[in-house]
């Protein structure tokens, strides 16, 4: 039954392929699809089907068979003072689209502690967007010969020339080859300017195959993307080499801040970090030695129009807590080596996401990808600080009970 109705919706889209009014074509298509759904099941969905003119444009490039929109609550935590190595300190709000009560409050408490300590120091590096095709040969000798061929100066120059012509924003960075049996996995890395760039890279490598690599004797491309990219999955290769952006955020928290703002001590915080993030993660076989990176990452991704599936990669990071005598407290840091993120493209230009990004800074209307990464890192740092503090003084359950229970109207 579901297959039938969406096949019908697809037919309706085809019917309106060339509407008489270009201005309203997307709204007409969506309205027609809504009518088909209402006829299939006699039910009204005023919230789901409610669309403004601007959002209906998402049917063109963000979502196929579009019928409406699902709203999420959005909260702002902060502002927080961010200190980038190459820039002046600046204050930013951290936007979080979430239905999890207590998350925004927890991040807010962590940001308060960070601000009392003078701000979060952020280190950002664009490590490049990757895509890794896999090629096959008759035997291992041919596979190793191809891997060596890719490392030649002339080959790299040709790869650069062919791929970069596909976009003014694309810059070939490097490649790494891995031979397994008679297959060669080639991990290409590109800088993609302000875009997250995954589609940009995919298109460039398809052109590279068609115009250049396919001419290599005895080669067969098995897939344009293997799992060595690694896209939307947990992997050690991304943790080691990064993907998209790599960022670290750090702060020194004094014993006074720990006691007054977070209601804990450096001794209790260290015990909790060791037991949970280090030993607990080791016991579970998890490469992600953190408390809740994914909580902040997915809420930030949804709020700013990122591809939410990349939260799998964004959660792949580590929290560091060390006692520090000079600070009379602790050194607290988070490392996120794998952050696919962009300030343009995809869902970043959806109306609400676009508006939200414009209010995060008091002085800037448009934020760069690097600035978005910095804001996300500060939010993750705050959540780790607040969350671990709540675990260390046994108030986590009480906070959720207070903020996320029993408040819905019946």
C-alpha positions, 0 to 999 in steps of 0.5 A: 500500500505504501509503495502504491501511494508513493508511486502515485506521488512520483507520477504526480511529480512527473505530471507537474514537471512543466507547470505553467507558473514557474514561481509556484511549481514546487508548491503545486507539486507538494500540495498535490502530494498532500491531497493524494496522502489525504485520499489514501488515509482520511487524516489531516496533518496541518503541522506536517503539511504546513509550508511557507513559500521559501521552504517549499523550494527544498523539493528541488534539491533537498528532499524528493517526494516532499510532503511537508516539514517536521519542526524541532525545538531550537535552543541557544546556549551561551554566548561563549567566548571563543579564542582562536589561535589566529584571530581575536576572541569573539562571543558566539551562541551555540545553536541546538535543535533537539527534543532532549530536555536538559541538553541545552541547559547542560551545555549552557552550564558548561559554557558558563564555566568556560567563560569564567575561565576566560573562554575556550581556546580552539585549534581548527585544521581543514584536513580535507574531504575524502572519497576512496574508490576501489580498483581491481587487477588481475594479480597483486603485481599489477595492483602494486604497479598501479599504486606506484603509478599514482604516486608519480609526479606526472600522474598527480599533476594530471589528477589535479588538472582533471579534478579541479576543473569540475569546480572552482572551489575544489583543490586536490590535496593528496592521495593514499593507496592501500593494496589488499590482494589484487585490489587497490583502495585509493583515498583521495583528499580535497579541500572544498572551500566553504562547502562540506564538499562530499558531492563535489568530490564524488563528481570530480572522481567520476570525471577522473575515472572516465577521462584518465584512470579508466585508460590504465591497462587492466584496471577495473573500478569496482566502486566509486566509494569503498569504505576507506573514505570513511563516510558516515561510519566509525573508522580508525582511519578517520580518527588518525587522519581526519576528514573534513575538519579536525578541531580541538577545544581546551580550557583550564578550570580552577578548583573554584569554578569546579566547586561553584559552577559545576558542584564538583571537585577536580579529584571527583571529575578525574575519577569519573573521567578515568572510569567512564571515558577511558576504562569504560570505553576500553571495556566496550571496545569503543574508539570514541573515548568521550561522554556525549559528543553525538548529543551536541553534534547532531543538535548542532548539525540539524540547527545549521543544516548539515548532513545529520548522518555525519554525526557518526563521524563527529562522535568519533573523538576523545575527551582529556582531563588532567590535573593541573597544579598551575591552574589549581584545578584541571586541564579539560580538552576535547578532540574531534578529528572527523567533522564533515561540515560546511557553511554553504550547500546542502541544507545550510540555505534552508530558511530557518537554518540560514536565519539561525546562523545569522544571529550566532555572532553579534558582529557577523551576518555570515559565518565561515565553516571554520567558525561553525566548527569552532562553535560546535567544538566549544559546545561539545567541550561544554557538554563534556564538562557539564555532563561529567560533573553531573556524573561525578556528583550523582546529579545526572538523573535529578537534572533530567527528572527536573528538566525533561519529565512531566512537563508536557500538556496532556 
